[in-house]
Amino acid sequence: MAVQSEEDRHPDDGLCSPSDRCSSSPADQPPPPPLEPLSASPGRLLDGEWRIERAWAHWRKIGEPKTIVAPMVDNSELPFRMLCRKYGAAAAYTPMLHSRIFSENENVAFLVWALLGLSAEARTIVAHASGGRGVGTGGGGSESGYGGGRGGANGGGESGSGSGSPLWKRCPQRIARRGNYGAFLMDNLPVIRSLVQNLAVNLHVPVSCKIRIFPRLQDTIAYAKMLEEAGCSLLAVHGRTRDQKDGKKYRADWEMIKAVKQAVRIPVLANGNIRHMDDVQSCLDHTGADGVLSAETLLENPALFAGFRTAEWREGDGEMSQDCRLDQAELLVEYLKLCERYPVPWRIIRSHVHKLLGDWFRIHPEIREELNVQWKLTFEWLYGMVDRLREKCERIPLYERTNCSRIVIESSGN
């Protein structure tokens, strides 16, 4: 991979800093913490009742999280995860990390450490890598656990660890098709089985998997049971096929997730159709899943898991109140303050600004255009932009139930 010169690099590719200085050079920042050394390899297959008991024991160990931030490319970085956790998320995934580029390019590796930020985030986290040539075992991709252990190749799915839980995500994006990883490994189930089995045997923490469904129910159930038999201890199911990329156009199939939950004996997470906390409870009740993931909705409303919702999902609910003094502009300011403490690339910040202020920009598109043409962002400029929006625009609140009462999702075991 060719490394861009400083002259060629766009300012958005550099890390933000409180002094508005952008840098993506490892020499400018302290080195990442070293990985803890491995103890002796487990060296045994996970089988029978012991494997199922181990899966549930680990699920209880990480607190049986019900509300989880899903993995999002360039969007579930440390400051955003911390913001979501302030507002009710019990666990979170890091963004997808490309293992080959990470291993070959020290600048990219440094930026990855900034995105992980594991030393600043002590609660349940899943760090995962994908794509490229295997590191460690020569497979199709690499997996390294941060904060819990490390292991061999994952063959280009997504895996990782944090609080001791590696995970594999089924990514449907074009880059996954080109690299033959993520959801596009669904065309080669024997390879997936061997990869999960390899991780389960060689890692010191349980392996979890995240999948998309097949069009046919029997194929999806067979897929889930195969993963369970291969050593998967936690299965997250996105209730859309890999071709159903538009979440607003295609509803996730909760019936399919329910069938998977009934077919396997390990904990199952549901992904899809989570727009507000009523959906969280409905999904848990309908599918019997042990927790839910949310992605796109959180980008617009990181306070989703605290019971807040945007005006889009307020209509028809007579119990909603807007008098809770929280809006997306305030959430953006909180996010920017976290970025000042935990720097990330400006391109990620720019993306979050567009998502969080989308409703505001529709009223004042001229301010959105100011953002688009701003070549080099600074915190001062962004705080000023928020102030200009507030001066021009009537406040667009988030909504909550009357008296600002929280919807509490009770934890339960197996």
Disulfide bonds with the S-S distance in Angstrom:
Cys324-Cys404 2.09
